Amino acid sequence: MDIVLYALTALLYGGLAVAGWRSHRHATARPMLESVPPMPAAASASAASGMSTPGRALLFVALLAHGVLLHTTIFPQNAMVFGFAFALSAMFWLGAGIYWIESFFFPLDGLRLLVLPLACVASLMPLAFNGVRVLPYSAAPLFKLHFLIANIAYGLFAIAALHAILMLLVERRLHAMRGGMAQRHPGAAANGWLVSWLDTLPPLLTLEKLLFRLIGAGFILLTLTLVSGILFSEQLVDRALRLDHKTVFAILSWVMFGALLTARKVSGWRGRAALRWVLASFVALLLAYVGSRFVFEVLLHRAVV
């Protein structure tokens, strides 16, 4: 049963990703010889995200299949199996789900072309990296709550990091245009695949608003993750905090995201420096959540809680 879910999930993500890139390349290559007539109102909502109604439905099926797959592989019988590959798979499942919801309200075709290939690869990683530990305390209600909140938080931050990457590319393009590069190379600016890809995105201010909404929600959930982790650790080993690498990087990322939100609130911090700070904060979070498991499971061949 699991192998069927793996195949179905990968085929749906991969097929939608390939269809999206082919559609994008076709639109880029097609010469704009005449103006496009106004689009009917009924079709505008579907085209806003670059996905047709069947495409939306197929992505929803992919999310359902991926969700069932994660549940059956992470929680076999009455135990729990987990590792860095499962963490990445869950992260990009949530990221794809967040994109699916966002796409109803904003034109995010550029984000789709990033999220779906990553989700496809991540969904297959547990097949290659399955040397994980079965956690004996998986049935504890507090642990289940901690696990759920943590994964939602990391999914929000993953999609926020992809937003930040796209915004950096858009900002670079805007600076190039202001510097006169577009005027000196009009053909490259008009026909380049990267430019046409970025043109599918909403305005930079809209992306920025979305980014900080994601970070704000993720920060609240990350705070709850740390609090529930402290409570669970105290319940399990009678000690509130274990200052290991995972805890240190988790707290560091929490401080970094908190500082970003504070600077945004107090001084309206924005621009490339803020976006790079977002990516640095996400890297710290990856080192806490995925990096530690990768080092122990793959490099050291040891299990990690």
Secondary structure, 3 states (H helix, E strand, C coil): CHHHHHHHHHHHHHHHHHHHHHHHHHHHHCCCCCCCCCCCHHHHHHHHCCCCHHHHHHHHHHHHHHHHHHHHHHCCCCCCEECHHHHHHHHHHHHHHHHHHHCCCCCCHHHHHHHHHHHHHHHHHHHHCCCCEECCCCCCHHHHHHHHHHHHHHHHHHHHHHHHHHHHHHHHHHHHHHCCHHHHCHHHHHHCHHHHHHCCCCCHHHHHHHHHHHHHHHHHHHHHHHHHHHHHHHHHHCCCCCCCHHHHHHHHHHHHHHHHHHHHHHHCCCCHHHHHHHHHHHHHHHHHHHHHHHHHHHHCCCCCC
